[in-house]
Amino acid sequence: QVQLVESGGGLVQAGGSLRLSCAASGRTLTNYAMDWFRQAPGKEREFVAAISLTGGNTDYADSVKGRFTISRDNAKNTMYLQMNSLKPEDTAVYYCAAKLWRSSRRSDDYGYWGQGTQVTVSS
């Protein structure tokens, strides 16, 4: 079992930055690909960013490419999402997720989820 806990969300003005963290316990993350997803009110959960086992490969949704950076520190069992140039449309609950081996953009492929952290961007 993998337990995931997100932190770092909050209220920020448009153009500002936040750094989200996802701390894992229960298992080492070495064999787990990890993603960030988000869900805005009234909308379906959507893919944000993914990172491979060692961090060598990353993938981003077009809506965040160039503004967000996903990274991981396997020694600390933690994944991060640096969010810059935030926009009001980035407002959502952000979730981290983990799955064995290969990453995916499909939320259904992920069996381990955190509880989410709220990000609110004011205009």
C-alpha positions as CSV (number, residue, x, y, z in Angstrom):
1,Q,0.0,0.0,0.0
2,V,1.1,3.5,-0.8
3,Q,-0.3,6.5,1.2
4,L,0.0,9.9,-0.5
5,V,-0.4,13.3,1.2
6,E,-0.5,16.5,-0.8
7,S,0.4,19.9,0.7
8,G,1.3,23.4,-0.5
9,G,-2.1,24.6,-1.9
10,G,-3.5,28.0,-1.1
11,L,-4.8,31.2,-2.4
12,V,-2.7,33.2,-4.8
13,Q,-3.1,36.1,-7.2
14,A,-3.0,35.6,-10.9
15,G,0.6,35.6,-12.1
16,G,1.8,34.2,-8.8
17,S,3.5,30.9,-7.9
18,L,2.9,27.9,-5.7
19,R,4.8,24.7,-5.0
20,L,2.8,21.5,-4.3
21,S,4.3,18.5,-2.6
22,C,3.2,14.9,-2.5
23,A,4.7,12.9,0.3
24,A,4.5,9.1,0.1
25,S,4.7,6.5,2.9
26,G,4.2,2.8,3.1
27,R,6.3,1.9,0.1
28,T,9.3,3.4,-1.6
29,L,8.4,5.3,-4.8
30,T,11.3,3.9,-6.8
31,N,9.0,1.6,-8.8
32,Y,6.1,4.1,-9.1
33,A,5.3,6.5,-11.9
34,M,3.5,9.5,-10.5
35,D,1.1,12.1,-11.8
36,W,-0.7,15.3,-10.8
37,F,-4.3,15.6,-11.7
38,R,-6.8,18.4,-10.9
39,Q,-10.5,18.8,-10.7
40,A,-12.3,22.1,-10.8
41,P,-15.9,22.5,-9.6
42,G,-18.4,20.9,-12.0
43,K,-15.7,19.5,-14.2
44,E,-14.1,16.1,-14.6
45,R,-10.7,15.3,-13.2
46,E,-8.0,16.1,-15.7
47,F,-4.4,15.2,-16.3
48,V,-1.8,17.9,-15.4
49,A,1.6,16.3,-15.4
50,A,3.4,13.0,-15.2
51,I,6.9,11.9,-14.2
52,S,8.7,8.6,-14.8
53,L,10.3,6.4,-12.2
54,T,13.6,8.1,-12.1
55,G,12.3,11.5,-13.2
56,G,14.0,11.3,-16.6
57,N,10.8,11.7,-18.5
58,T,8.0,14.1,-17.9
59,D,4.7,14.9,-19.7
60,Y,2.5,17.9,-19.4
61,A,-1.0,18.9,-20.4
62,D,-0.9,21.6,-23.0
63,S,-2.7,24.0,-20.7
64,V,0.2,24.0,-18.2
65,K,3.2,23.4,-20.4
66,G,5.9,26.0,-19.9
67,R,4.3,27.2,-16.6
68,F,4.4,24.0,-14.4
69,T,7.3,21.8,-13.6
70,I,7.0,18.3,-12.1
71,S,9.9,16.8,-10.2
72,R,10.6,14.0,-7.7
73,D,13.1,13.2,-5.0
74,N,13.0,9.4,-4.5
75,A,15.4,9.7,-1.6
76,K,12.7,11.8,0.2
77,N,9.8,9.8,-1.3
78,T,8.3,13.0,-2.4
79,M,7.0,14.5,-5.7
80,Y,6.6,18.2,-6.4
81,L,4.7,20.5,-8.8
82,Q,6.1,24.0,-9.2
83,M,3.4,26.2,-10.6
84,N,4.3,29.6,-12.0
85,S,2.3,32.2,-13.9
86,L,-0.8,30.9,-12.4
87,K,-4.2,31.8,-14.0
88,P,-7.7,31.8,-12.6
89,E,-8.5,28.7,-14.7
90,D,-5.9,26.8,-12.7
91,T,-8.2,26.9,-9.7
92,A,-9.0,23.3,-8.7
93,V,-8.3,20.6,-6.2
94,Y,-4.9,19.1,-7.1
95,Y,-4.4,15.4,-6.6
96,C,-1.2,13.3,-6.7
97,A,-1.4,9.7,-7.9
98,A,0.9,6.8,-8.2
99,K,1.0,3.6,-10.2
100,L,3.6,0.9,-10.7
101,W,6.0,1.3,-13.6
102,R,4.8,3.3,-16.6
103,S,3.0,6.6,-16.2
104,S,-0.3,7.4,-17.9
105,R,-2.6,10.3,-18.6
106,R,-5.6,8.3,-17.6
107,S,-6.8,8.7,-14.1
108,D,-8.5,5.2,-14.2
109,D,-5.0,3.7,-14.4
110,Y,-4.0,5.0,-11.0
111,G,-4.7,3.0,-7.9
112,Y,-3.1,5.3,-5.3
113,W,-4.4,8.8,-4.6
114,G,-3.9,11.6,-2.1
115,Q,-6.7,13.5,-0.5
116,G,-6.1,16.6,-2.6
117,T,-5.1,20.2,-1.9
118,Q,-7.0,23.2,-3.0
119,V,-5.4,25.8,-5.3
120,T,-7.3,29.0,-5.8
121,V,-6.1,31.7,-8.2
122,S,-7.8,35.1,-7.9
123,S,-7.9,37.5,-10.8
